[in-house]
Amino acid sequence: MKITLSEEIYDAIIAAIIQGEIHSDSVVTEALLMERFHVSKSPVRESLVRLCHENILVSIPRVGYRIQSVDREYLEGIIRFRLNLEPRYLELFFDKISETDIVRIRKSIVPMDKTVLNNPFEYWKQTSHFHLALAISYQDKFYYDILKKILDRQLITFATLYWSNLSDIADKKMSDNHTAVLNAIERHEKRAAIYLLEEDIKSA
């Protein structure tokens, strides 16, 4: 299904936030976005209204739009929600994960070394790819769509919190949690896989 122009602009604004181009000190205006995307006011306004409705942006009268302020507690709320969702789905659909799925999921795993930490947004995108690759195995589109929205929101929250101080994560210990989860699945060790998935989610 073809997406609308306002949806394209919405996605582009989200991408700009994730990549740090729009950050917590930025002021975004309709005129700026119209010039950037070479479009009229209507689709820009539609996308901004949607972003405000989703509490990603906040409108400041006669000024423009800024990213909604969040704190570490908000991020922890996302993590709590994921801890009550993803492990449960892994438990429910564990036996549906095939050898073909395992091969596909393994391709989504990127080594997490110090070079990745030079771009924390890229790190989070790669992390999301693993969790979504695992979700595909369940063949539950509703779950996949919901998880993608949650991971996108976590990525936006992360970008908002850390864009100006990347040193906060410079010493973050990167272990190959994803490989450990997948290896446990491959060995048919359900409890171990669930535990390792929980630990991976907590490490955010």
C-alpha positions as CSV (number, residue, x, y, z in Angstrom):
1,M,0.0,0.0,0.0
2,K,1.4,3.4,-1.0
3,I,2.1,5.7,1.9
4,T,0.9,9.3,1.9
5,L,3.2,12.4,1.7
6,S,2.5,13.2,5.4
7,E,3.5,9.7,6.4
8,E,6.8,10.1,4.4
9,I,7.5,13.4,6.3
10,Y,6.5,11.7,9.6
11,D,9.0,8.9,9.0
12,A,11.7,11.4,7.9
13,I,11.3,13.5,11.1
14,I,11.5,10.3,13.2
15,A,14.7,9.4,11.3
16,A,16.1,12.8,11.9
17,I,15.5,12.5,15.6
18,I,17.0,9.1,15.8
19,Q,20.1,10.2,13.9
20,G,20.6,13.2,16.1
21,E,19.8,15.8,13.4
22,I,16.9,17.0,15.5
23,H,17.7,17.0,19.2
24,S,16.4,18.2,22.5
25,D,17.6,21.7,21.9
26,S,16.3,22.0,18.4
27,V,13.3,24.1,17.4
28,V,11.4,22.8,14.4
29,T,9.0,25.0,12.4
30,E,6.6,24.3,9.6
31,A,8.5,26.7,7.3
32,L,11.8,24.8,8.0
33,L,10.2,21.5,7.2
34,M,8.5,22.8,4.1
35,E,11.8,24.0,2.8
36,R,13.6,20.8,3.7
37,F,11.2,18.5,2.1
38,H,10.0,20.8,-0.7
39,V,6.4,20.3,0.1
40,S,3.3,22.4,1.0
41,K,2.2,23.3,4.5
42,S,-0.7,20.7,4.7
43,P,1.3,17.4,4.8
44,V,3.9,19.0,7.1
45,R,1.2,20.1,9.6
46,E,-0.5,16.7,9.5
47,S,2.8,15.0,10.4
48,L,3.5,17.5,13.2
49,V,0.0,17.1,14.6
50,R,0.5,13.3,14.7
51,L,3.9,13.6,16.3
52,C,2.4,15.8,19.0
53,H,-0.5,13.4,19.5
54,E,2.1,10.6,20.1
55,N,4.0,12.8,22.6
56,I,7.1,12.8,20.5
57,L,7.0,16.5,19.8
58,V,5.4,19.4,21.8
59,S,4.0,22.5,20.2
60,I,5.2,25.9,21.5
61,P,2.9,28.7,20.4
62,R,4.6,31.3,18.1
63,V,7.9,29.4,18.4
64,G,7.6,26.0,16.8
65,Y,8.0,22.4,17.9
66,R,10.5,20.7,20.2
67,I,11.1,17.1,21.2
68,Q,9.0,16.1,24.2
69,S,11.2,16.1,27.3
70,V,11.8,12.6,28.7
71,D,14.0,11.2,31.5
72,R,15.6,7.9,32.4
73,E,12.4,6.9,34.3
74,Y,10.5,7.1,31.0
75,L,13.1,4.8,29.4
76,E,12.8,2.4,32.3
77,G,9.1,2.3,31.7
78,I,9.6,1.1,28.2
79,I,12.0,-1.5,29.4
80,R,9.5,-2.8,32.0
81,F,6.9,-3.0,29.3
82,R,9.2,-5.0,27.1
83,L,10.1,-7.3,29.9
84,N,6.4,-8.2,30.3
85,L,6.0,-8.7,26.6
86,E,8.9,-10.2,24.7
87,P,9.8,-13.0,27.1
88,R,6.2,-14.1,27.2
89,Y,6.0,-14.3,23.5
90,L,9.2,-16.2,23.3
91,E,7.7,-18.7,25.7
92,L,4.4,-19.0,23.8
93,F,6.0,-19.4,20.4
94,F,9.3,-21.1,21.2
95,D,8.4,-24.3,19.4
96,K,7.5,-22.4,16.2
97,I,11.1,-21.2,15.7
98,S,12.5,-23.3,12.9
99,E,16.1,-23.9,11.7
100,T,15.4,-21.6,8.8
101,D,14.4,-18.9,11.3
102,I,17.6,-19.4,13.3
103,V,19.7,-19.0,10.2
104,R,17.7,-15.8,9.3
105,I,17.9,-14.4,12.8
106,R,21.7,-15.0,13.0
107,K,22.2,-12.8,9.9
108,S,20.7,-9.9,11.8
109,I,23.3,-10.1,14.6
110,V,26.1,-7.6,14.2
111,P,29.2,-7.8,16.5
112,M,28.9,-5.1,19.1
113,D,32.4,-3.7,19.5
114,K,33.8,-0.3,20.3
115,T,33.5,0.9,16.6
116,V,29.7,0.6,16.9
117,L,29.8,2.9,20.0
118,N,31.0,5.7,17.8
119,N,27.4,5.9,16.6
120,P,25.0,4.9,19.4
121,F,22.0,5.4,17.2
122,E,23.4,2.8,14.8
123,Y,23.9,0.5,17.8
124,W,20.3,0.8,18.8
125,K,19.1,0.2,15.2
126,Q,21.1,-3.0,15.0
127,T,19.8,-4.1,18.4
128,S,16.2,-3.5,17.2
129,H,16.9,-5.6,14.1
130,F,17.6,-8.7,16.2
131,H,14.4,-8.4,18.3
132,L,12.3,-7.8,15.2
133,A,13.9,-10.7,13.4
134,L,13.0,-12.9,16.3
135,A,9.5,-11.6,16.3
136,I,9.0,-12.5,12.6
137,S,9.4,-16.2,13.7
138,Y,6.1,-16.0,15.6
139,Q,4.1,-15.2,12.5
140,D,2.0,-12.7,14.5
141,K,1.8,-9.4,12.6
142,F,0.0,-7.5,15.4
143,Y,2.8,-8.4,17.8
144,Y,5.5,-7.4,15.2
145,D,3.8,-4.1,14.6
146,I,3.5,-3.3,18.3
147,L,7.0,-4.3,19.0
148,K,8.4,-2.2,16.2
149,K,6.6,0.9,17.6
150,I,8.0,0.2,21.1
151,L,11.5,-0.2,19.8
152,D,11.2,2.9,17.7
153,R,10.0,4.8,20.8
154,Q,12.9,3.4,22.8
155,L,15.3,4.5,20.1
156,I,13.8,8.0,20.0
157,T,14.0,8.2,23.9
158,F,17.6,7.0,23.8
159,A,18.5,9.7,21.1
160,T,16.7,12.4,23.2
161,L,18.5,11.4,26.4
162,Y,22.0,11.0,25.1
163,W,22.5,13.0,21.9
164,S,24.6,15.7,23.7
165,N,26.6,13.4,26.0
166,L,27.7,10.3,24.1
167,S,30.3,9.7,26.9
168,D,27.5,8.4,29.0
169,I,27.6,5.2,27.0
170,A,31.3,5.2,26.0
171,D,32.1,2.6,28.6
172,K,29.0,0.6,28.2
173,K,30.0,-3.1,28.2
174,M,28.9,-4.8,25.0
175,S,28.5,-8.5,25.2
176,D,27.1,-10.7,22.5
177,N,23.7,-11.1,24.2
178,H,21.9,-11.8,21.0
179,T,24.1,-14.7,20.0
180,A,23.6,-16.2,23.5
181,V,19.8,-16.0,23.2
182,L,19.9,-17.5,19.7
183,N,22.3,-20.3,20.8
184,A,20.0,-21.3,23.6
185,I,17.0,-21.4,21.2
186,E,19.1,-23.6,18.8
187,R,19.8,-25.9,21.7
188,H,16.1,-26.0,22.6
189,E,16.8,-24.6,26.0
190,K,13.6,-22.6,26.5
191,R,14.2,-21.4,30.1
192,A,17.8,-20.3,29.3
193,A,16.7,-18.4,26.2
194,I,14.0,-16.6,28.1
195,Y,16.4,-15.6,30.9
196,L,19.0,-14.4,28.4
197,L,16.4,-12.4,26.5
198,E,15.3,-10.7,29.8
199,E,18.9,-9.9,30.6
200,D,19.4,-8.4,27.1
201,I,16.4,-6.2,27.5
202,K,17.5,-5.1,31.0
203,S,20.9,-4.1,29.6
204,A,19.5,-1.1,27.7
